[in-house]
Amino acid sequence: MFRTELLGPWASLLRSRMETKDRYITAGVLIAVWVFAVLNWTWPWGVLFLAWALSSLRTKQTFLIREIDKGQNPMLYWAVLSTWIIMGVLIILGEYQPGLAGATF
């Protein structure tokens, strides 16, 4: 994450702009999720699982029911992260090659 405290008086302005940008991105993704559900598309869910996995790798934290920190509970962290990756790949493969994935979602 970008350290805004190094910017002194400009930090609050930059933080508010970053939060606004994050709000727009989140709202856009939420709208897209509804569109995917209405159109009955499953592959975007696989992409979301992979995006969550990449985010977890970057932050060294993942979430299932609660936050799981890599440093505090590495086995559970890797189990959940592996699950996100495997589910993402299987969902995408299941969309385009149903027999190859061996699972339907």
SVG drawing of the C-alpha trace seen along z (x, -y; Angstrom):
<svg xmlns="http://www.w3.org/2000/svg" viewBox="-31 -20 38 55">
<polyline fill="none" stroke="black" stroke-width="0.4" points="0.0,0.0 1.2,-3.5 2.3,-5.3 0.4,-8.6 1.7,-9.8 5.0,-10.7 3.2,-13.5 2.4,-15.6 -0.5,-18.0 -1.3,-16.5 -1.9,-13.1 -5.5,-13.6 -6.4,-14.8 -4.7,-11.9 -6.3,-9.4 -9.8,-10.8 -9.2,-10.5 -7.9,-6.9 -11.0,-6.1 -13.3,-7.6 -11.6,-5.6 -11.9,-2.4 -15.6,-3.2 -16.2,-3.5 -14.2,-0.3 -16.2,1.6 -19.5,0.2 -18.5,1.2 -17.6,4.7 -20.8,5.1 -22.9,4.0 -20.9,6.5 -21.6,9.3 -25.3,8.7 -25.0,8.6 -23.1,12.0 -25.8,13.5 -28.6,12.3 -26.9,13.5 -26.0,16.8 -22.3,16.5 -20.0,18.5 -16.6,17.7 -16.4,14.3 -16.7,16.0 -13.6,17.9 -11.8,14.6 -13.0,13.2 -11.6,16.2 -8.3,15.7 -8.3,12.0 -8.9,12.7 -6.0,15.1 -3.7,12.6 -4.8,10.0 -4.1,12.4 -0.7,13.2 0.1,9.5 -1.2,8.7 -0.3,12.0 -3.8,12.1 -6.8,14.0 -10.4,14.2 -12.8,17.1 -15.1,16.4 -12.5,14.3 -9.2,12.7 -6.3,15.2 -2.8,13.9 0.0,15.8 2.4,15.1 0.0,16.2 -1.5,19.2 0.5,20.2 -1.1,23.7 -4.7,22.3 -3.6,19.3 -2.2,21.6 -5.1,24.0 -7.6,21.2 -5.4,19.5 -5.0,22.9 -8.8,23.3 -9.4,19.9 -6.9,20.7 -8.2,24.2 -11.9,23.1 -11.1,20.2 -9.3,22.4 -12.0,25.1 -14.8,22.6 -13.2,21.1 -12.3,24.6 -15.8,25.8 -17.3,23.0 -15.3,23.7 -14.4,27.4 -17.0,29.1 -15.4,32.5 -11.9,31.3 -12.7,29.6 -14.6,32.7 -16.9,30.5 -19.9,28.2 -20.7,25.2"/>
</svg>
